[in-house]
Amino acid sequence: MINYKKFKNTLLKALPILFMGSLFAQPTVAVLDFAANGLPDYEVETLVERLRSEIPNTKAMRLVDRKMLENILKEQGLQQSGCTTEECAAEIGELLGAQFMISGSVGKLGSTFSVDAKMVSVSTGEMTRTKSVSFDGTVGGLLIEMQILAWEMMDLKPPQPLLLQRAGGDGVDKKVTVAVMDFDPRGISMLEARTLTDRFATELDATGRAILVDRRSMNEVMQEQGFDEAGCTSEECAAEVGALLGVEFMINGAIGKLGDTYTIDAKMFEVATGAASKTKNATYTGPVDGLITEIEILAWEMMGLKAPNTLTKKRKGTIVSETPKVKTPGGAALRSLLIPGWGQHYNFSSSENPSDATKRWLHFGMDAALIALLGVSYQAFLTSDDDAVATHVNYKSATDTQQIESYRTTSLGHNEDAKASAQQTNILIFAVAAMHLYSSYDAFTNGPSDGQASNSKKSKFDLVYNPNLKQPELRFSIALD
């Protein structure tokens, strides 16, 4: 408990402040230093000082002088960070004549910083508000968080500039803050102009280079200043609004109509200097809805970026008029000539015959089996040929009659095996080639035709699967009609 006799002189010094406080209806608040958990004390003191300096900007409460707070604590024999309970904060606040006290802590766990703050009512000793903040980044980024925390502790929405600074971060590729005024309509309706402006703002945000102020915040600022957005067309007016919003750049422009031709003129300028940073314009002839694509492309160009291919193709009409590619028998034949079954798969997506689903795997499986046999046969030829050469060398170097006869017989056997393997390899090569040709022919004859003519009227060979025999078979059919 506090010994009030020891603070008699301090109370006498505080009477003028208490008297002045009674003249104002605005409540008073004092901020104790936060406890440091894992951070140096001087860093936490710097962060809390930023919180203190932001509270007067809220105009919600009057901040008690820090020196007065330090004098009271010094007389009490306490440190600010040591007064952590609600009771202690309430007693100190009563001595200060403050209605509210704010205390808290700042900690660090790994790369994450945490800030916990609470506001205590001096009259009741109870907590009236608590706020917590988690932040990933450098400790310097907490400065913005402390400023935002000051507004939140006052139960107020932080100003747009602070929120924009938070969103911008402290990285190398910092985004620019931008506000977009409604484009001035010239020959088109106000509704059309606002629709195109909204599409421009949406695409501007999609570039990833801009942090946009929402229309509601901009309208609130303009209403507070007595501005009418439709009448705020000059650069001076836009710059003044941009300064109030705390953005770096403002964008305004006009959309006009000359006969069947539409024009878009947009300008981005720095709020700080009022100088034009970039100007872009576009001319378009066609229906008014085509302006959507033009203004989307303009948003990318305004940020110094190349528009995505989808937008440029849409401008050229390739997306709007794009139709599915027509499948042809030649395309199917070429595919199966390269890989048997590929052409049948190409045909299958447009075919209503369920057997086509099995056919594509039959062609591919037959070709794969033939190639596998070809590989085995060729390897057998190489082995027999090597053995024949090795045995022939031994035959020529042998001097014993029995050895000579043995090597001779063995060499002749290897030669016969090599010839048989070579002959089999040649046959398999022709079989693989024939399989490719047949698969190509089958894909061509069963492929899509002009006018979706029925392929049943053609005479054709067909490789099908016989479920009774459980094996593939070659079928020849002729249409009689």
Stockholm file with secondary structure:
# STOCKHOLM 1.0

chainA/1-481         MINYKKFKNTLLKALPILFMGSLFAQPTVAVLDFAANGLPDYEVETLVERLRSEIPNTKAMRLVDRKMLENILKEQGLQQSGCTTEECAAEIGELLGAQFMISGSVGKLGSTFSVDAKMVSVSTGEMTRTKSVSFDGTVGGLLIEMQILAWEMMDLKPPQPLLLQRAGGDGVDKKVTVAVMDFDPRGISMLEARTLTDRFATELDATGRAILVDRRSMNEVMQEQGFDEAGCTSEECAAEVGALLGVEFMINGAIGKLGDTYTIDAKMFEVATGAASKTKNATYTGPVDGLITEIEILAWEMMGLKAPNTLTKKRKGTIVSETPKVKTPGGAALRSLLIPGWGQHYNFSSSENPSDATKRWLHFGMDAALIALLGVSYQAFLTSDDDAVATHVNYKSATDTQQIESYRTTSLGHNEDAKASAQQTNILIFAVAAMHLYSSYDAFTNGPSDGQASNSKKSKFDLVYNPNLKQPELRFSIALD
#=GR chainA/1-481 SS CCCGGGGHHHHHHHHHHHHHHHTCCSCEEEECCCEEESSCHHHHHHHHHHHHHHHHHHTSSEECCHHHHHHHHHHHTCCGGGCCSHHHHHHHHHHHTCSEEEEEEEEEETTEEEEEEEEEETTTCCEEEEEEEEEESCGGGHHHHHHHHHHHHTTCCCCHHHHHHHHHCSSSSCCEEEEECCCEEESSCHHHHHHHHHHHHHHHHHTTSEEECCHHHHHHHHHHTTCCTTTCCSHHHHHHHHHHHTCSEEEEEEEEEETTEEEEEEEEEETTTCCEEEEEEEEEESCGGGHHHHHHHHHHHHTTCCCCHHHHHHHHTTTTTCCCCCCCHHHHHHHHHHSTTHHHHHHHTTCCCTHHHHHHHHHHHHHHHHHHHHHHHHHHHHHHHHHHHHHHHHHHHCCSHHHHHHHHHHHHHHHHHHHHHHHHHHHHHHHHHHHHHHHHHHHHHTSCCGGGCCGGGSCEEEEEEETTTTEEEEEEECCCC
#=GC SS_cons         CCCGGGGHHHHHHHHHHHHHHHTCCSCEEEECCCEEESSCHHHHHHHHHHHHHHHHHHTSSEECCHHHHHHHHHHHTCCGGGCCSHHHHHHHHHHHTCSEEEEEEEEEETTEEEEEEEEEETTTCCEEEEEEEEEESCGGGHHHHHHHHHHHHTTCCCCHHHHHHHHHCSSSSCCEEEEECCCEEESSCHHHHHHHHHHHHHHHHHTTSEEECCHHHHHHHHHHTTCCTTTCCSHHHHHHHHHHHTCSEEEEEEEEEETTEEEEEEEEEETTTCCEEEEEEEEEESCGGGHHHHHHHHHHHHTTCCCCHHHHHHHHTTTTTCCCCCCCHHHHHHHHHHSTTHHHHHHHTTCCCTHHHHHHHHHHHHHHHHHHHHHHHHHHHHHHHHHHHHHHHHHHHCCSHHHHHHHHHHHHHHHHHHHHHHHHHHHHHHHHHHHHHHHHHHHHHTSCCGGGCCGGGSCEEEEEEETTTTEEEEEEECCCC
//
